[in-house]
Amino acid sequence: MSDITRISRFGFVNCYLVREDDGLTLVDTMIGGSAKAIQAAAAGLDAPIVRIALTHAHTDHIGSLDALYALLPEAEVLISSRDARLLAKDRTLDPDEPQTKLRGGLPGAATRPTRTFEEGELVGSLQVIATPGHTPGHVSFLDPRSNTLICGDAFATLGGVATTAKGTWKFPLPASATWHKPTELESAKKLLALNPERLAPGHGKIVDSPTAAMAAAIARGI
């Protein structure tokens, strides 16, 4: 686990610092007001943040993007080409997408991505996996060095492992922010098929050997 460091605000929302040869990749930025905590965590790892990779454009994942980019103007900023539109406050749906109302906070950001990515590309060592459903362009990242899956809001573990197609009664918020639950459930199945050794969610603690719990969560969502 030494390559991936979880940072949490209030035990509610996470971001991750991933160690690379050239510095750190930050996955997500949590809620607004998190920049100092993230900077402090990077300083504790004695490495610079060289890229900021976003799983999706909801406010609790991009909330500190503008503040961080002001502090780190040389850093790359990366998001899927689809959710880059949400980051730019374009909430239109494509004709071939489910015409379901977008949910969750989508405030956009002043910061523009320095590049966008698609499934199969690499962000540092991380493999981009398209996991739409929570938002149209939601992605997850697999670190093959440790087989750790940073899954954004495809799964949550706060209050128990759950998909965001159907949350737990203890923590229903991610599911309430999901755009299209049948698509999200298919993405959850896709992640289970990767057989990750660790599941690192946007909400909740990292779970070791998560596949049985992931499978049970998917079964509850069907």
ChimeraX attribute file (.defattr): number of C-alpha atoms within 10 A of each C-alpha:
attribute: neighborCount
match mode: 1-to-1
recipient: residues
	/A:1	11
	/A:2	7
	/A:3	14
	/A:4	19
	/A:5	17
	/A:6	18
	/A:7	18
	/A:8	19
	/A:9	15
	/A:10	6
	/A:11	11
	/A:12	15
	/A:13	21
	/A:14	25
	/A:15	27
	/A:16	25
	/A:17	23
	/A:18	23
	/A:19	21
	/A:20	16
	/A:21	8
	/A:22	12
	/A:23	18
	/A:24	23
	/A:25	26
	/A:26	24
	/A:27	25
	/A:28	28
	/A:29	29
	/A:30	27
	/A:31	20
	/A:32	15
	/A:33	15
	/A:34	19
	/A:35	21
	/A:36	13
	/A:37	13
	/A:38	24
	/A:39	16
	/A:40	11
	/A:41	17
	/A:42	22
	/A:43	12
	/A:44	9
	/A:45	14
	/A:46	11
	/A:47	15
	/A:48	17
	/A:49	24
	/A:50	18
	/A:51	24
	/A:52	24
	/A:53	25
	/A:54	27
	/A:55	30
	/A:56	29
	/A:57	30
	/A:58	26
	/A:59	20
	/A:60	22
	/A:61	24
	/A:62	25
	/A:63	23
	/A:64	21
	/A:65	27
	/A:66	17
	/A:67	17
	/A:68	21
	/A:69	19
	/A:70	12
	/A:71	13
	/A:72	16
	/A:73	10
	/A:74	11
	/A:75	18
	/A:76	16
	/A:77	21
	/A:78	21
	/A:79	26
	/A:80	24
	/A:81	15
	/A:82	21
	/A:83	24
	/A:84	23
	/A:85	17
	/A:86	22
	/A:87	24
	/A:88	17
	/A:89	15
	/A:90	12
	/A:91	14
	/A:92	11
	/A:93	15
	/A:94	10
	/A:95	7
	/A:96	6
	/A:97	9
	/A:98	14
	/A:99	12
	/A:100	10
	/A:101	12
	/A:102	18
	/A:103	16
	/A:104	19
	/A:105	12
	/A:106	20
	/A:107	15
	/A:108	21
	/A:109	19
	/A:110	13
	/A:111	16
	/A:112	17
	/A:113	19
	/A:114	12
	/A:115	13
	/A:116	16
	/A:117	18
	/A:118	16
	/A:119	14
	/A:120	12
	/A:121	13
	/A:122	15
	/A:123	17
	/A:124	18
	/A:125	17
	/A:126	22
	/A:127	19
	/A:128	20
	/A:129	23
	/A:130	21
	/A:131	29
	/A:132	26
	/A:133	25
	/A:134	33
	/A:135	27
	/A:136	25
	/A:137	21
	/A:138	26
	/A:139	30
	/A:140	26
	/A:141	26
	/A:142	24
	/A:143	21
	/A:144	12
	/A:145	10
	/A:146	14
	/A:147	15
	/A:148	24
	/A:149	25
	/A:150	27
	/A:151	23
	/A:152	26
	/A:153	32
	/A:154	31
	/A:155	33
	/A:156	31
	/A:157	23
	/A:158	21
	/A:159	15
	/A:160	18
	/A:161	25
	/A:162	29
	/A:163	30
	/A:164	29
	/A:165	30
	/A:166	22
	/A:167	24
	/A:168	20
	/A:169	9
	/A:170	9
	/A:171	18
	/A:172	16
	/A:173	15
	/A:174	23
	/A:175	25
	/A:176	16
	/A:177	19
	/A:178	25
	/A:179	23
	/A:180	23
	/A:181	23
	/A:182	17
	/A:183	18
	/A:184	28
	/A:185	26
	/A:186	18
	/A:187	25
	/A:188	27
	/A:189	18
	/A:190	14
	/A:191	23
	/A:192	18
	/A:193	11
	/A:194	12
	/A:195	17
	/A:196	21
	/A:197	14
	/A:198	20
	/A:199	27
	/A:200	30
	/A:201	26
	/A:202	30
	/A:203	27
	/A:204	20
	/A:205	21
	/A:206	20
	/A:207	17
	/A:208	12
	/A:209	14
	/A:210	17
	/A:211	19
	/A:212	12
	/A:213	16
	/A:214	23
	/A:215	18
	/A:216	13
	/A:217	25
	/A:218	22
	/A:219	14
	/A:220	14
	/A:221	18
	/A:222	11
